[in-house]
């Protein structure tokens, strides 16, 4: 994903509220299922870390989430991360990413 596409998605996500909260248990199967379902429904979501204050642990958890749910980290602001995964079905896609023309 290109930088201008990430910037576009961050702009869309500005008004969104976090739909998944990550607590002290970290990355569990239930959490991954909730993130997967939210991405299927919305494509672009915010997740909030409430117990993990250490940046290294947040990044490790976020990497695991990205790997297990096949999503992309669009940005991280404080304790809130923005995740994006394009819907597999073109009919159900809600977000059209901009394309750079040369």
C-alpha positions in Angstrom: 0.0 0.0 0.0 1.3 3.4 -1.0 1.8 6.3 1.4 -0.9 8.5 -0.2 -3.4 5.6 0.2 -2.6 5.3 3.9 -3.1 9.1 4.2 -6.5 8.8 2.5 -7.5 6.0 4.9 -6.3 7.9 7.9 -8.5 10.8 6.8 -11.6 8.6 6.6 -10.8 7.0 9.9 -10.5 10.3 11.7 -14.2 10.4 12.7 -14.4 6.7 13.6 -14.7 5.3 17.1 -12.7 2.2 18.2 -14.7 -0.9 17.6 -12.3 -3.3 19.4 -10.6 -2.8 22.7 -7.5 -4.7 23.6 -7.1 -5.3 27.3 -4.5 -7.0 29.5 -5.0 -10.5 28.0 -3.6 -9.1 24.7 -4.1 -11.1 21.5 -6.6 -13.9 22.1 -8.6 -16.0 19.7 -11.7 -14.2 20.7 -10.1 -10.8 20.0 -8.9 -12.0 16.6 -12.4 -13.2 15.7 -13.8 -9.9 16.7 -11.3 -8.0 14.6 -11.8 -10.3 11.6 -15.6 -9.8 11.9 -15.2 -6.0 12.2 -13.0 -5.9 9.1 -15.5 -7.9 7.1 -18.2 -5.5 8.1 -16.4 -2.2 7.9 -13.1 -2.7 6.0 -11.6 0.2 8.0 -11.6 0.0 11.8 -9.9 1.5 14.9 -8.7 -0.6 17.7 -7.6 0.7 21.1 -5.0 -0.6 23.5 -6.1 0.1 27.1 -3.6 -2.1 29.1 -0.6 -2.2 26.8 1.3 1.0 27.3 4.7 -0.2 26.2 5.2 0.7 22.5 7.2 -2.5 21.8 4.5 -4.8 23.1 1.8 -2.8 21.2 3.8 -3.2 18.0 4.3 -6.9 18.6 0.6 -7.4 19.3 -0.3 -5.3 16.2 2.1 -7.4 14.1 0.4 -10.6 15.2 -3.0 -9.1 14.5 -1.9 -8.1 11.0 -0.5 -11.6 10.4 -3.5 -13.5 11.6 -6.2 -11.3 10.1 -4.4 -10.4 6.8 -5.0 -6.7 7.4 -2.8 -3.6 7.1 -1.8 -1.1 9.7 -2.7 2.3 8.3 -1.5 4.3 11.2 -1.1 4.5 15.0 -1.9 7.5 17.1 -1.2 7.1 20.8 -3.0 4.0 21.9 -5.2 3.7 18.9 -4.4 1.8 15.7 -6.2 2.0 12.4 -6.5 -1.2 10.4 -7.7 -1.8 6.8 -8.6 -4.9 4.8 -10.3 -4.7 1.5 -13.4 -6.9 1.2 -13.0 -10.0 -1.0 -16.3 -9.4 -2.7 -16.1 -6.4 -5.1 -19.9 -5.8 -4.6 -19.5 -5.3 -0.9 -16.5 -3.0 -0.9 -17.3 0.3 0.8 -13.9 2.1 0.3 -12.3 2.8 -3.1 -8.6 3.5 -2.7 -7.2 6.3 -4.8 -4.9 5.3 -7.6 -1.8 7.4 -8.6 -1.5 8.0 -12.3 1.9 8.8 -13.8 
